[in-house]
Amino acid sequence: MDLTNVQHSPMGAHASFTLGHPGSNGGLGLGLAGPAGQNVYIAVEDAPGSGSFVALPFFATDDGDPLARFQGGEDGRTAESTGPLTALPADRVRRTLDAVTDRWTAGPLDFAVHSPLGALPEPPCPGDPDAGQRDADPELRLAVLPAVLAEFTVDNTSGTAPLRAFVGYAGSDPYSGMRHLQAPGLTGVGEGIRTAIVTDAPDARTAIGFDIPFLLGDGHSQPAGFGLGQTGLLVFEVPAGQRRTHRLAVCFHEADHVTAPERCRYLYNRYYADLDAVASAALGNFETLLARWRRAADDLGATSLSEERAWMLALAIRSYYGSSELLEDAEGRPVWVVNEGEFRMMNTLDLTVDQSFFEVRQHPWTLRNVVDRQLELYSYSDRYGISFTHDMGVANVWSPPGSSSYERPGLTDCFSYMTGEQLLNWVLAAAVYTGTGDIEWCTRRASALRDCLDSMLARDPGATGVQTVDSDRVAGGAEITTYDSLDTSLGQARSSTYMAVKGWAAYRWLERALRALGDTPAAEEARFRADRAVKTLTAAVGADGTLPALLDDPEGARIIPVVEGLALAHLTGTDIRSEPRLAAVLRDHLRAVLDSGRCRFDDGGWKLSQTSDNSWLSKIYLCQFAARALLGLPDDEDMAAADRAHAAWLRHPTESRWSWSDQMIAGVAAGSRYYPRGVTAVVWLSER
């Protein structure tokens, strides 16, 4: 069985039913920076009437006795009374995963979790002419439903007596206890008013207590009012000769405002007042939702990918939605936020541009929403012109307008300013959005696009097509790039070949956009600087056919992400065939650094810089796309070996508890965990 945690997440609820890694490494989390760390129980009797159960291994054994503090010095229960639950070994469990369904099968037990995928209609703003009609749209209401679905199947067709089974979890909220949920046609257990597991099975009963031995060890049903303990179960009994599937809704709800100082709440509160309403909608629309999500998975087309690529894309999609928040502000306007995984920085712009390819495919309005908010609230000017902040805040606390939670002056590495790159990131994210055909948006933002071009030009005083100066905001430090935890081969912005190709991509798009807007002089200037960038890069090729990471260090490190900008150019509408010189230089460079082993790990995985063991999977995915689809490198056994290595990094025996992770140190997740940016893998689908 694959032991990787998966974030089974609704869209825009910053919630996750995380499951897959053995022990208490998953559970129901809302607004967290990592797995909830709860015991999750999915169990069936090992034989009818035995009173002993086998379970999927998503719980830890507690050496202490939770009853001891109630027993006034008694020794607690005997050892014989504490062991009716055994974890199934991994080799007895089969598991399959795609972008919607995660399924485990072991003997008579089958458990599947189904997570949302598909359309997310744009919610109306107050005052929109059709606001009432759009607000009543059932597609929108179901899309924002903060729940995932599950099916728990127990096969007792060969049994001669009833077989008991249960599903549940041990809560971890210090402010709320476990409770029984009872509503017409619904039975469930929940923790306070924020999380719950609910079923519409008519014969289900609930049990709350200290632990599994307390609840099931003596075979007696718990009284309905008993509430001590943090373990809650839904208990089922399957008659002899029958196979039953029990439908479940794993529900989340946060009724209060969640951000400050600007107060926003989850937009789903428009339609769902509490957990009961969420559960009722989820179970009442079970077949409709599941059919819709399965169709979306088919439309995604991931089955065209290799097994390893399809698996990595599925894992990444689930982590993206696990970091997403669909909020509404005090005026009722929708606000889309993607949190930066374990760091929880809000709408980090260097993630926004990389996630834009997925968003524009699934729900393009969310990309426009972020790009607009960035321009209106989180842009600023330095001595060279306009740029944009690294992020909009952290952990549901908005930064003051024009500032971020991350950037500080006087530094040369992590936490310095990313002024130049964030300028390019906003331009390229806007470019991805305008690929939807929204000409009106582009026209409305014409002055901003011209401001961005002027700012790019000012950062290239020598007219080389490459940024060669640092923002005055660094105050004696140095600008950095998104690769903030790497050495200067990728971390330095000034004279970076990675930045040069990315800037060339932005110039090429601005040339076309400004020409279409009627600003011919600006378009010509953008064209000239793009041409100059190509000339500068081709002149920098070394004797071995490779480009240096930094133009001012020609004998220094070699890197893979110099080709990343090529993917961005293609995905924003530039025909790479129109740049044969640049394509040839980048093709020769990439072949050389890969074939020589300078940018490969021993396991075949890609090493972004020859001087650092720190590699980021989201960026590798983009560069693999550029290599195969744009530069003509063969999709051969070397590529397959790299895929196997990259998947193995995510399947690490211990670090796979973090689900999809980005930053890998020699193949081990070391940061940027529980992370959304892996959806760059969606570009693989366009290779067809």
C-alpha positions as CSV (number, residue, x, y, z in Angstrom):
1,M,0.0,0.0,0.0
2,D,1.2,3.5,-0.8
3,L,1.7,5.4,2.5
4,T,1.4,9.0,1.2
5,N,-1.0,11.3,2.8
6,V,-3.6,12.9,0.5
7,Q,-5.5,16.1,1.3
8,H,-9.1,15.2,0.5
9,S,-10.3,18.8,0.3
10,P,-13.4,20.8,-0.7
11,M,-12.8,23.8,-3.0
12,G,-12.2,27.0,-1.2
13,A,-12.7,25.8,2.4
14,H,-9.0,25.6,3.5
15,A,-10.1,22.2,4.9
16,S,-8.7,18.7,4.5
17,F,-9.7,15.2,5.5
18,T,-6.1,14.1,5.3
19,L,-5.5,10.3,5.0
20,G,-3.0,7.8,3.8
21,H,0.0,7.8,6.2
22,P,0.1,5.3,9.0
23,G,-0.4,6.4,12.6
24,S,-2.1,9.6,13.8
25,N,-0.9,11.6,10.9
26,G,-4.2,12.6,9.3
27,G,-7.7,13.6,10.3
28,L,-10.1,16.5,9.8
29,G,-8.3,19.8,9.7
30,L,-9.7,23.3,9.1
31,G,-7.3,26.2,8.4
32,L,-4.2,24.2,9.5
33,A,-0.6,24.3,8.3
34,G,-0.3,20.6,8.3
35,P,-2.2,17.3,9.0
36,A,-4.5,17.4,12.0
37,G,-2.6,14.7,13.8
38,Q,-5.8,12.7,14.7
39,N,-6.6,9.0,14.9
40,V,-8.9,8.0,12.1
41,Y,-10.7,4.7,12.5
42,I,-12.0,2.6,9.6
43,A,-12.5,-0.9,10.9
44,V,-14.4,-4.2,10.6
45,E,-14.7,-7.2,12.8
46,D,-12.2,-9.9,12.0
47,A,-15.0,-12.4,12.3
48,P,-18.8,-12.0,13.0
49,G,-19.4,-11.6,16.7
50,S,-15.7,-11.8,17.7
51,G,-15.5,-8.4,19.3
52,S,-12.1,-7.9,17.7
53,F,-11.6,-5.5,14.8
54,V,-9.0,-4.9,12.1
55,A,-8.6,-1.4,10.7
56,L,-6.8,0.6,8.2
57,P,-3.6,1.8,9.9
58,F,-4.5,5.4,10.4
59,F,-4.2,5.6,14.2
60,A,-1.6,5.3,16.9
61,T,-1.7,3.2,20.0
62,D,-1.7,5.4,23.2
63,D,0.4,3.9,25.9
64,G,-1.5,5.8,28.5
65,D,-5.0,5.0,29.8
66,P,-7.4,8.0,29.4
67,L,-9.6,6.7,32.1
68,A,-6.9,6.8,34.8
69,R,-7.4,10.5,35.6
70,F,-11.1,9.8,36.4
71,Q,-10.4,6.8,38.6
72,G,-8.8,8.4,41.6
73,G,-5.6,6.5,41.7
74,E,-6.8,3.2,40.4
75,D,-4.5,1.3,38.1
76,G,-6.8,1.5,35.1
77,R,-8.0,-1.3,32.9
78,T,-6.3,-4.6,32.6
79,A,-4.3,-5.3,29.5
80,E,-6.8,-7.9,28.3
81,S,-9.5,-5.2,28.0
82,T,-7.5,-2.7,25.9
83,G,-6.8,-4.5,22.7
84,P,-9.8,-5.1,20.4
85,L,-8.3,-3.1,17.5
86,T,-5.5,-4.2,15.2
87,A,-4.0,-2.2,12.4
88,L,-3.8,-4.0,9.1
89,P,-0.3,-4.3,7.8
90,A,0.4,-2.2,4.6
91,D,1.0,-5.3,2.5
92,R,-2.6,-6.5,3.1
93,V,-4.1,-3.3,1.8
94,R,-4.6,-2.3,-1.9
95,R,-4.8,1.4,-2.7
96,T,-5.6,3.4,-5.9
97,L,-5.7,7.2,-6.4
98,D,-6.8,9.6,-9.1
99,A,-7.7,13.3,-9.0
100,V,-11.1,12.5,-7.3
101,T,-11.1,9.1,-5.7
102,D,-8.7,7.6,-3.1
103,R,-9.6,3.9,-2.4
104,W,-8.4,1.3,0.1
105,T,-9.4,-2.4,-0.1
106,A,-8.6,-5.1,2.5
107,G,-10.6,-8.3,2.8
108,P,-14.2,-7.5,3.4
109,L,-13.5,-3.7,3.8
110,D,-13.5,-1.2,1.1
111,F,-13.2,2.6,1.8
112,A,-13.2,5.3,-0.8
113,V,-13.0,9.1,-0.4
114,H,-14.2,11.3,-3.2
115,S,-13.1,14.9,-3.4
116,P,-14.4,17.8,-5.6
117,L,-13.1,18.6,-9.0
118,G,-14.7,20.6,-11.8
119,A,-16.4,23.9,-12.4
120,L,-16.4,26.6,-9.7
121,P,-18.7,29.3,-11.0
122,E,-17.9,32.9,-10.2
123,P,-20.1,34.1,-7.2
124,P,-21.9,37.3,-7.8
125,C,-21.1,40.6,-6.2
126,P,-23.9,42.7,-4.6
127,G,-25.3,45.0,-7.2
128,D,-24.5,42.7,-10.2
129,P,-27.5,42.8,-12.5
130,D,-28.0,39.1,-12.3
131,A,-26.8,38.6,-8.7
132,G,-30.0,37.0,-7.5
133,Q,-30.1,34.5,-10.4
134,R,-26.5,33.6,-10.0
135,D,-26.7,33.3,-6.3
136,A,-29.5,30.8,-6.7
137,D,-27.5,28.7,-9.2
138,P,-27.3,25.1,-7.8
139,E,-24.0,24.6,-9.6
140,L,-22.5,27.4,-7.5
141,R,-24.1,26.2,-4.2
142,L,-22.8,22.6,-4.7
143,A,-19.3,23.8,-5.9
144,V,-18.7,25.7,-2.7
145,L,-20.1,22.9,-0.4
146,P,-17.5,22.4,2.3
147,A,-17.5,18.6,2.3
148,V,-16.0,15.5,0.8
149,L,-17.8,12.3,0.2
150,A,-16.9,8.7,1.3
151,E,-18.2,5.2,0.8
152,F,-17.6,2.5,3.4
153,T,-18.4,-0.9,2.0
154,V,-18.5,-4.1,4.2
155,D,-18.8,-7.5,2.5
156,N,-20.5,-10.1,4.7
157,T,-21.9,-12.3,1.9
158,S,-20.0,-15.3,3.2
159,G,-20.8,-14.7,6.9
160,T,-23.2,-16.6,9.0
161,A,-23.8,-13.9,11.6
162,P,-23.9,-10.1,11.6
163,L,-20.6,-8.3,11.1
164,R,-19.9,-5.0,12.9
165,A,-17.9,-2.1,11.4
166,F,-17.2,1.5,12.3
167,V,-15.8,4.8,11.1
168,G,-14.8,7.7,13.2
169,Y,-12.0,9.9,14.6
170,A,-10.5,11.2,17.7
171,G,-10.9,15.0,18.0
172,S,-8.0,17.3,18.8
173,D,-9.5,20.7,19.4
174,P,-8.8,21.8,22.9
175,Y,-11.9,24.1,22.9
176,S,-14.5,21.6,21.7
177,G,-15.7,18.2,22.6
178,M,-17.1,15.4,20.5
179,R,-20.8,15.3,20.0
180,H,-23.7,13.3,18.5
181,L,-25.3,14.8,15.4
182,Q,-29.0,13.8,14.8
183,A,-31.1,15.4,12.1
184,P,-33.9,14.0,10.0
185,G,-32.4,11.2,8.0
186,L,-28.9,11.9,9.3
187,T,-26.7,10.4,12.0
188,G,-23.1,11.6,12.7
189,V,-20.4,12.4,15.1
190,G,-18.6,15.8,15.2
191,E,-16.1,17.9,17.0
192,G,-17.9,21.0,18.2
193,I,-19.4,23.0,15.3
194,R,-16.5,22.8,12.9
195,T,-16.0,19.2,11.7
196,A,-18.1,16.1,11.5
197,I,-18.6,12.7,9.8
198,V,-22.2,12.0,8.9
199,T,-24.2,9.2,7.3
200,D,-27.7,8.7,5.9
201,A,-27.6,4.9,6.7
202,P,-30.8,4.3,8.7
203,D,-29.3,1.6,11.0
204,A,-26.2,3.6,12.0
205,R,-25.6,4.5,15.6
206,T,-23.1,6.8,17.3
207,A,-20.7,6.2,20.1
208,I,-18.5,8.7,22.0
209,G,-16.0,7.8,24.6
210,F,-12.3,7.7,25.6
211,D,-11.0,5.2,23.1
212,I,-12.0,2.1,21.2
213,P,-11.7,-0.4,24.1
214,F,-14.0,1.8,26.2
215,L,-16.5,2.1,23.3
216,L,-16.6,-1.5,22.0
217,G,-14.7,-3.7,24.3
218,D,-17.7,-4.9,26.3
219,G,-20.1,-5.2,23.4
220,H,-22.6,-2.8,25.0
221,S,-24.0,0.2,23.2
222,Q,-23.2,3.6,24.7
223,P,-26.0,5.7,26.1
224,A,-26.9,8.6,23.7
225,G,-26.0,11.3,26.2
226,F,-22.5,10.1,27.2
227,G,-20.0,12.7,26.1
228,L,-16.6,12.1,27.9
229,G,-13.7,11.4,25.7
230,Q,-12.5,12.6,22.4
231,T,-13.3,9.5,20.2
232,G,-16.5,9.5,18.2
233,L,-17.6,6.6,16.0
234,L,-20.4,5.7,13.6
235,V,-21.1,2.0,14.1
236,F,-22.8,-0.2,11.5
237,E,-23.9,-3.8,11.5
238,V,-24.1,-5.8,8.3
239,P,-26.4,-8.8,8.3
240,A,-25.1,-12.3,7.3
241,G,-25.2,-12.8,3.6
242,Q,-25.2,-9.1,2.7
243,R,-22.8,-6.6,1.3
244,R,-23.6,-3.0,2.2
245,T,-22.2,0.4,1.2
246,H,-22.6,3.2,3.7
247,R,-22.5,6.7,2.3
248,L,-20.6,9.3,4.4
249,A,-20.1,13.0,4.2
250,V,-17.0,14.5,5.9
251,C,-18.1,18.0,6.7
252,F,-16.4,21.3,7.6
253,H,-17.8,24.6,8.7
254,E,-16.5,27.9,10.1
255,A,-19.3,30.4,10.8
256,D,-17.3,33.3,12.1
257,H,-15.1,35.8,10.2
258,V,-11.7,34.3,9.7
259,T,-9.4,37.2,8.6
260,A,-8.2,40.5,10.1
261,P,-8.0,43.4,10.0
262,E,-10.1,43.2,6.9
263,R,-12.9,40.9,8.0
264,C,-13.8,38.1,5.6
265,R,-15.8,35.0,6.1
266,Y,-16.1,31.8,4.0
267,L,-18.4,32.4,1.2
268,Y,-20.2,29.1,1.7
269,N,-22.0,30.7,4.7
270,R,-24.3,32.3,2.1
271,Y,-25.8,28.9,1.6
272,Y,-24.9,26.7,4.6
273,A,-25.6,27.9,8.1
274,D,-23.9,25.0,10.0
275,L,-22.6,21.4,9.8
276,D,-26.1,20.0,9.6
277,A,-26.9,22.0,6.5
278,V,-23.6,20.9,4.9
279,A,-24.3,17.3,5.7
280,S,-27.8,17.4,4.4
281,A,-26.7,19.0,1.1
282,A,-23.8,16.6,0.7
283,L,-25.8,13.4,1.3
284,G,-28.9,14.7,-0.4
285,N,-26.9,15.3,-3.6
286,F,-24.4,12.4,-3.2
287,E,-25.0,10.8,-6.6
288,T,-25.1,14.1,-8.4
289,L,-21.9,15.3,-6.9
290,L,-20.0,12.1,-7.4
291,A,-21.1,11.8,-11.0
292,R,-20.1,15.5,-11.6
293,W,-16.6,15.0,-10.0
294,R,-16.0,11.7,-11.9
295,R,-16.9,13.5,-15.2
296,A,-14.4,16.2,-14.3
297,A,-11.7,13.6,-13.7
298,D,-12.4,12.1,-17.1
299,D,-12.3,15.6,-18.7
300,L,-9.0,16.3,-17.1
301,G,-7.5,13.5,-19.1
302,A,-4.8,12.3,-16.7
303,T,-5.2,8.8,-17.9
304,S,-3.2,9.8,-20.9
305,L,-0.2,10.3,-18.6
306,S,2.2,7.6,-17.4
307,E,1.3,6.1,-14.0
308,E,3.9,8.1,-12.1
309,R,2.9,11.4,-13.7
310,A,-0.8,10.8,-13.2
311,W,-0.2,10.0,-9.6
312,M,1.8,13.1,-8.9
313,L,-0.8,15.3,-10.7
314,A,-3.6,13.8,-8.6
315,L,-1.7,14.3,-5.3
316,A,-0.9,17.9,-6.3
317,I,-4.5,18.8,-7.2
318,R,-5.7,17.7,-3.8
319,S,-3.0,19.7,-2.0
320,Y,-3.9,22.8,-4.1
321,Y,-7.5,22.7,-3.0
322,G,-6.4,22.0,0.6
323,S,-4.7,25.4,0.6
324,S,-7.6,27.3,-1.0
325,E,-10.0,29.8,0.5
326,L,-13.1,31.3,-1.1
327,L,-14.0,34.2,1.1
328,E,-16.4,37.1,0.9
329,D,-15.6,40.6,2.3
330,A,-17.8,42.8,4.3
331,E,-19.5,44.0,1.1
332,G,-20.2,40.5,-0.1
333,R,-17.5,40.5,-2.8
334,P,-15.7,37.2,-3.4
335,V,-12.1,37.0,-2.4
336,W,-10.0,34.0,-3.6
337,V,-6.9,33.0,-1.5
338,V,-4.4,30.2,-2.0
339,N,-2.4,29.8,1.1
340,E,1.3,28.8,0.8
341,G,1.0,25.4,2.4
342,E,2.7,25.0,5.7
343,F,3.8,28.6,5.6
344,R,0.2,29.9,5.2
345,M,1.3,33.1,3.4
346,M,-1.7,34.4,1.4
347,N,-1.6,34.6,-2.4
348,T,2.2,34.4,-2.7
349,L,2.7,35.9,-6.1
350,D,5.5,33.6,-7.2
351,L,3.0,30.7,-6.6
352,T,0.1,32.5,-8.3
353,V,1.9,32.6,-11.6
354,D,2.8,28.9,-11.5
355,Q,-0.6,27.9,-10.4
356,S,-2.2,30.1,-13.1
357,F,-2.1,27.3,-15.7
358,F,-4.3,25.1,-13.5
359,E,-6.6,27.9,-12.4
360,V,-7.2,29.2,-15.9
361,R,-8.2,25.7,-17.0
362,Q,-10.5,25.0,-14.0
363,H,-11.9,28.4,-12.8
364,P,-10.2,31.4,-14.6
365,W,-12.1,34.0,-12.6
366,T,-10.1,33.1,-9.5
367,L,-6.9,34.1,-11.3
368,R,-8.4,37.4,-12.3
369,N,-9.6,37.9,-8.7
370,V,-6.1,37.5,-7.4
371,V,-4.4,39.6,-10.1
372,D,-6.9,42.4,-9.6
373,R,-6.4,42.4,-5.8
374,Q,-2.7,42.4,-6.2
375,L,-2.8,45.5,-8.4
376,E,-5.3,47.4,-6.4
377,L,-4.0,46.6,-2.9
378,Y,-0.6,45.0,-3.1
379,S,1.4,47.0,-5.7
380,Y,4.0,49.6,-4.8
381,S,6.6,51.8,-6.5
382,D,10.3,51.9,-5.9
383,R,12.8,54.2,-7.7
384,Y,12.3,52.3,-11.0
385,G,8.5,52.0,-11.1
386,I,5.7,49.7,-10.2
387,S,6.1,46.2,-8.7
388,F,4.1,43.9,-6.5
389,T,4.5,42.4,-3.0
390,H,5.6,38.9,-2.4
391,D,2.3,38.0,-0.7
392,M,-0.9,39.6,0.8
393,G,-0.5,38.4,4.4
394,V,-0.1,35.3,6.5
395,A,-2.3,33.0,8.5
396,N,-5.5,34.9,7.7
397,V,-4.0,38.2,8.7
398,W,-3.9,40.7,5.8
399,S,-0.7,42.7,5.4
400,P,-1.1,46.5,5.1
401,P,-1.6,47.6,1.5
402,G,1.6,47.8,-0.4
403,S,3.5,45.5,1.9
404,S,4.0,41.8,2.5
405,S,4.5,39.5,5.5
406,Y,7.8,38.3,4.0
407,E,10.1,41.0,2.6
408,R,12.6,42.9,4.7
409,P,15.4,45.4,3.7
410,G,19.2,44.8,4.2
411,L,19.3,41.1,3.3
412,T,20.9,39.2,0.4
413,D,19.0,35.9,0.7
414,C,15.8,34.6,2.3
415,F,13.3,37.4,3.2
416,S,14.8,40.0,1.0
417,Y,12.7,41.7,-1.7
418,M,11.7,39.9,-4.9
419,T,10.8,43.2,-6.6
420,G,12.0,42.4,-10.2
421,E,10.6,38.8,-10.3
422,Q,7.3,39.7,-8.8
423,L,6.9,42.4,-11.5
424,L,7.4,39.7,-14.1
425,N,5.1,37.3,-12.2
426,W,2.2,39.7,-12.2
427,V,2.7,40.4,-16.0
428,L,2.8,36.7,-16.8
429,A,-0.2,35.8,-14.6
430,A,-2.1,38.6,-16.3
431,A,-1.0,37.1,-19.6
432,V,-2.3,33.7,-18.7
433,Y,-5.6,35.1,-17.7
434,T,-6.0,37.1,-20.9
435,G,-5.6,33.9,-22.8
436,T,-9.3,33.3,-21.9
437,G,-10.2,36.0,-24.4
438,D,-11.3,38.7,-21.8
439,I,-10.4,41.7,-24.0
440,E,-12.4,44.0,-21.8
441,W,-10.1,43.2,-18.8
442,C,-7.0,43.9,-20.8
443,T,-8.4,47.2,-22.0
444,R,-9.3,48.2,-18.5
445,R,-5.8,47.4,-17.3
446,A,-3.9,49.0,-20.3
447,S,-2.3,51.7,-18.1
448,A,-1.1,49.1,-15.6
449,L,0.5,47.1,-18.4
450,R,2.3,50.2,-19.7
451,D,3.5,50.9,-16.2
452,C,4.8,47.4,-15.9
453,L,6.7,47.7,-19.1
454,D,8.2,51.1,-18.0
455,S,9.3,49.5,-14.8
456,M,11.0,46.5,-16.6
457,L,12.8,48.9,-18.9
458,A,14.1,51.0,-16.0
459,R,15.6,47.9,-14.3
460,D,17.6,47.3,-17.5
461,P,19.6,50.6,-17.8
462,G,22.0,49.0,-20.3
463,A,19.2,47.9,-22.6
464,T,20.5,44.3,-22.6
465,G,17.0,42.8,-22.1
466,V,18.1,41.6,-18.6
467,Q,17.6,43.1,-15.1
468,T,20.9,44.4,-13.9
469,V,20.0,46.6,-10.9
470,D,18.4,46.0,-7.5
471,S,15.5,47.8,-6.0
472,D,16.2,50.6,-3.5
473,R,13.9,48.7,-1.2
474,V,16.7,46.2,-0.4
475,A,18.6,49.1,1.3
476,G,22.1,47.8,0.7
477,G,21.0,44.2,0.4
478,A,20.3,42.3,-2.9
479,E,17.1,41.2,-4.6
480,I,16.3,37.6,-4.6
481,T,14.0,35.3,-6.7
482,T,11.4,32.7,-5.8
483,Y,14.3,30.3,-5.2
484,D,15.0,32.0,-1.9
485,S,16.4,29.0,-0.1
486,L,19.0,28.2,-2.8
487,D,22.4,29.6,-3.3
488,T,23.1,32.6,-5.6
489,S,23.0,30.4,-8.7
490,L,19.2,30.6,-8.5
491,G,18.6,32.9,-5.6
492,Q,20.1,36.1,-7.1
493,A,17.8,38.2,-9.3
494,R,20.4,40.6,-10.9
495,S,22.0,39.3,-14.1
496,S,20.3,35.9,-13.7
497,T,19.8,33.9,-16.9
498,Y,16.7,32.3,-15.2
499,M,15.3,35.8,-14.9
500,A,16.5,36.8,-18.3
501,V,14.4,34.1,-20.1
502,K,11.4,34.8,-17.8
503,G,11.7,38.5,-18.7
504,W,12.0,37.7,-22.4
505,A,8.6,35.8,-22.1
506,A,7.0,38.9,-20.4
507,Y,8.4,41.2,-23.1
508,R,7.0,39.1,-25.9
509,W,3.6,39.0,-24.4
510,L,3.6,42.8,-23.6
511,E,4.6,43.4,-27.2
512,R,1.5,41.7,-28.5
513,A,-0.8,43.0,-25.8
514,L,0.2,46.6,-26.1
515,R,0.1,46.5,-29.9
516,A,-3.5,45.2,-29.7
517,L,-4.3,48.1,-27.4
518,G,-3.0,50.5,-30.0
519,D,0.2,51.5,-28.1
520,T,2.6,50.9,-31.0
521,P,5.6,52.7,-29.5
522,A,5.4,50.7,-26.3
523,A,5.0,47.5,-28.2
524,E,8.1,48.3,-30.3
525,E,10.1,48.9,-27.1
526,A,9.0,45.6,-25.7
527,R,10.0,43.9,-28.9
528,F,13.4,45.5,-28.9
529,R,14.1,44.4,-25.3
530,A,13.0,40.9,-26.0
531,D,15.4,40.8,-29.0
532,R,18.2,42.2,-26.9
533,A,17.6,39.5,-24.3
534,V,18.0,36.8,-26.9
535,K,21.2,38.5,-28.1
536,T,22.6,38.7,-24.6
537,L,21.8,35.1,-23.8
538,T,23.3,33.7,-27.0
539,A,26.4,35.7,-26.5
540,A,26.8,34.2,-23.0
541,V,27.1,30.6,-24.2
542,G,30.3,29.0,-22.9
543,A,32.7,26.7,-24.7
544,D,30.8,23.6,-23.5
545,G,27.5,24.9,-25.0
546,T,26.0,25.8,-21.7
547,L,24.8,29.1,-20.1
548,P,26.0,30.3,-16.8
549,A,23.4,30.8,-14.0
550,L,24.6,34.4,-13.6
551,L,25.8,36.5,-16.5
552,D,28.4,38.2,-14.3
553,D,29.9,34.8,-13.3
554,P,30.5,33.0,-16.6
555,E,32.5,30.2,-15.0
556,G,30.0,29.7,-12.3
557,A,27.1,27.2,-11.7
558,R,24.8,25.7,-14.4
559,I,21.1,25.4,-13.8
560,I,18.0,23.8,-15.3
561,P,15.5,26.6,-14.7
562,V,17.0,28.8,-17.4
563,V,14.5,26.9,-19.6
564,E,11.5,27.6,-17.3
565,G,10.7,30.9,-19.0
566,L,10.3,29.1,-22.3
567,A,7.3,27.2,-20.8
568,L,5.9,30.5,-19.6
569,A,6.3,32.1,-23.0
570,H,4.6,29.2,-24.7
571,L,1.7,29.1,-22.2
572,T,1.1,32.8,-22.7
573,G,0.9,32.6,-26.5
574,T,4.4,33.0,-27.8
575,D,5.3,30.7,-30.7
576,I,8.6,29.2,-29.7
577,R,9.4,28.4,-33.3
578,S,9.7,32.1,-33.9
579,E,12.8,32.1,-31.7
580,P,15.0,29.4,-33.2
581,R,18.3,30.9,-31.9
582,L,17.1,31.0,-28.3
583,A,15.5,27.6,-28.5
584,A,18.7,26.1,-29.9
585,V,20.8,27.6,-27.1
586,L,18.4,26.3,-24.4
587,R,18.2,22.9,-26.0
588,D,21.9,22.5,-26.2
589,H,22.3,23.8,-22.6
590,L,19.7,21.4,-21.1
591,R,21.1,18.4,-22.9
592,A,24.6,19.2,-21.7
593,V,23.7,19.7,-18.0
594,L,21.5,16.6,-18.0
595,D,23.8,14.3,-20.0
596,S,26.9,15.2,-18.1
597,G,25.1,14.5,-14.8
598,R,25.8,18.0,-13.5
599,C,22.1,18.5,-12.9
600,R,21.0,15.0,-12.0
601,F,20.9,13.2,-8.7
602,D,22.1,9.6,-8.4
603,D,18.5,8.3,-8.5
604,G,17.9,10.0,-11.9
605,G,15.9,12.9,-10.4
606,W,16.5,16.4,-11.7
607,K,18.9,18.7,-9.8
608,L,17.8,22.4,-10.4
609,S,21.3,23.7,-9.7
610,Q,24.6,21.8,-9.9
611,T,25.8,23.6,-6.8
612,S,22.7,22.8,-4.6
613,D,20.9,19.6,-3.5
614,N,17.8,21.8,-3.0
615,S,15.3,21.0,-5.8
616,W,11.7,22.1,-6.1
617,L,9.3,19.6,-7.8
618,S,6.9,22.3,-9.1
619,K,9.7,23.9,-11.0
620,I,11.0,20.6,-12.3
621,Y,7.5,19.8,-13.7
622,L,7.6,23.0,-15.7
623,C,11.1,22.4,-16.9
624,Q,10.2,18.8,-17.9
625,F,7.4,20.2,-20.0
626,A,9.7,22.7,-21.7
627,A,12.2,20.0,-22.4
628,R,9.8,17.5,-24.0
629,A,7.2,19.7,-25.6
630,L,9.3,22.8,-26.6
631,L,12.9,21.7,-27.0
632,G,12.3,18.2,-28.4
633,L,14.1,16.2,-25.7
634,P,12.9,12.6,-26.0
635,D,10.4,11.2,-23.5
636,D,12.6,8.2,-23.0
637,E,13.8,5.9,-20.2
638,D,15.8,8.8,-18.7
639,M,12.6,10.8,-18.4
640,A,10.8,7.8,-16.9
641,A,13.6,7.3,-14.4
642,A,13.3,10.9,-13.4
643,D,9.6,10.5,-12.9
644,R,10.1,7.4,-10.7
645,A,12.6,9.3,-8.6
646,H,10.4,12.4,-8.2
647,A,7.4,10.2,-7.2
648,A,9.7,8.3,-4.7
649,W,10.6,11.6,-3.1
650,L,6.9,12.2,-2.4
651,R,6.5,8.6,-1.2
652,H,9.3,9.0,1.4
653,P,8.7,6.6,4.4
654,T,8.2,9.4,6.9
655,E,8.0,12.7,5.0
656,S,5.1,11.5,2.9
657,R,2.9,12.5,5.8
658,W,3.1,16.0,4.4
659,S,1.2,15.0,1.2
660,W,2.5,17.0,-1.8
661,S,5.7,18.8,-0.9
662,D,7.8,21.1,-3.1
663,Q,11.3,21.7,-1.6
664,M,13.4,18.6,-1.6
665,I,16.9,18.3,-0.2
666,A,18.5,15.4,-2.0
667,G,15.1,13.8,-2.5
668,V,13.7,14.4,1.1
669,A,11.0,17.0,1.8
670,A,12.5,19.7,3.9
671,G,10.2,22.7,3.4
672,S,7.3,24.0,1.4
673,R,5.2,21.0,2.6
674,Y,1.4,20.5,2.4
675,Y,1.9,22.8,-0.6
676,P,-0.3,23.9,-3.5
677,R,2.2,24.7,-6.3
678,G,2.5,21.1,-7.6
679,V,-0.4,21.8,-10.0
680,T,2.2,23.0,-12.4
681,A,2.1,19.4,-13.5
682,V,-1.2,20.2,-15.3
683,V,1.0,21.5,-18.2
684,W,1.9,17.9,-19.0
685,L,-1.6,17.4,-20.3
686,S,-1.0,19.9,-23.1
687,E,1.9,17.8,-24.4
688,R,-0.7,15.8,-26.2
